[in-house]
Amino acid sequence: MAHATLSVTLPRRVWIAQISRDHPEATFRVLAGVPGKETGFALVNITGPDVESVAESMAGHDQITELTPAQVSEGELTVHFETTAPLLLFSSKESGMPLEPPIVIRDGEAEVDVTGSRTRLSELADQLEAFGFTYRVEHVRERLHDSQLLSERQREVLVAAVEEGYYDTPRCCTLTELAERLDIAKSTCSETLHRAEETVIKRFVADLPTEDEDGELAAALAES
């Protein structure tokens, strides 16, 4: 499966685009959302220097039909609301691609994380465009479960090394002590740990974003 991060520009006609641009110092984090037949429900956390003014703008907007504060503190507000324009949720629903919370929105721009097949990702791109969004691909990577990276033995040795302090600075456990703890030969412990380290480090480096890969996906989505 592919994991992608998209920067989505929200169309001006949508309430969140208007309010976030009117309050560019505020950060909106959509914690959960459910699309209905014609409306959508969501829980959003808002932080900034004047969250009360943001809440007033939301309460007075004609696309917000219900607004209930869930938590209020200085500089932070969490509200549950219903809107008649949940276009991001509709795009997700129509494409079959769940949006991973939190969706972070600032000044009319949303950062959206998704994980699924490249076909579903392409369908999400189509739906975003159909609802009037523009977007750019920040990065995309193939996502593998940890169990696909290391063998059971490699995971056991690596986890033990972390727990025993082998990677601490200063080191709290020597290779000899780690091997004794696992009841294996020192050479076996060293070889297993080295192979696990090689896999993890190479995987980490492979996950670093590159302009070429992101450009290729952006081009593929543009052609879909």
Secondary structure as the mmCIF struct_conf table of DSSP 4:
data_model
#
loop_
_struct_conf.conf_type_id
_struct_conf.id
_struct_conf.beg_label_comp_id
_struct_conf.beg_label_asym_id
_struct_conf.beg_label_seq_id
_struct_conf.end_label_comp_id
_struct_conf.end_label_asym_id
_struct_conf.end_label_seq_id
STRN STRN1 ALA A 2 THR A 9
HELX_LH_PP_P HELX_LH_PP_P1 LEU A 10 PRO A 11
TURN_TY1_P TURN_TY1_P1 ARG A 12 ARG A 13
BEND BEND1 VAL A 14 VAL A 14
HELX_RH_AL_P HELX_RH_AL_P1 TRP A 15 ASP A 22
BEND BEND2 HIS A 23 HIS A 23
TURN_TY1_P TURN_TY1_P2 PRO A 24 GLU A 25
STRN STRN2 THR A 27 PRO A 35
BEND BEND3 LYS A 37 GLU A 38
STRN STRN3 GLY A 40 THR A 47
BEND BEND4 GLY A 48 GLY A 48
TURN_TY1_P TURN_TY1_P3 PRO A 49 ASP A 50
HELX_RH_AL_P HELX_RH_AL_P2 VAL A 51 ALA A 59
TURN_TY1_P TURN_TY1_P4 GLY A 60 GLY A 60
TURN_TY1_P TURN_TY1_P5 ASP A 62 GLN A 63
STRN STRN4 ILE A 64 SER A 73
TURN_TY1_P TURN_TY1_P6 GLU A 74 GLY A 75
STRN STRN5 GLU A 76 THR A 83
BEND BEND5 THR A 84 THR A 84
HELX_RH_AL_P HELX_RH_AL_P3 LEU A 87 SER A 95
TURN_TY1_P TURN_TY1_P7 GLY A 96 GLY A 96
HELX_LH_PP_P HELX_LH_PP_P2 PRO A 98 PRO A 98
STRN STRN6 LEU A 99 ARG A 106
TURN_TY1_P TURN_TY1_P8 ASP A 107 GLY A 108
STRN STRN7 GLU A 109 GLY A 116
HELX_RH_AL_P HELX_RH_AL_P4 ARG A 118 ALA A 130
TURN_TY1_P TURN_TY1_P9 PHE A 131 GLY A 132
STRN STRN8 THR A 134 GLU A 142
HELX_RH_3T_P HELX_RH_3T_P1 ASP A 146 GLN A 148
TURN_TY1_P TURN_TY1_P10 LEU A 149 LEU A 149
BEND BEND6 LEU A 150 LEU A 150
HELX_RH_AL_P HELX_RH_AL_P5 GLU A 152 GLU A 163
TURN_TY1_P TURN_TY1_P11 GLU A 164 TYR A 167
BEND BEND7 ASP A 168 PRO A 170
BEND BEND8 CYS A 172 CYS A 173
HELX_RH_AL_P HELX_RH_AL_P6 LEU A 175 LEU A 182
TURN_TY1_P TURN_TY1_P12 ASP A 183 ASP A 183
BEND BEND9 ILE A 184 ILE A 184
HELX_RH_AL_P HELX_RH_AL_P7 LYS A 186 ASP A 207
BEND BEND10 LEU A 208 LEU A 208
HELX_RH_AL_P HELX_RH_AL_P8 GLU A 211 GLU A 223
#
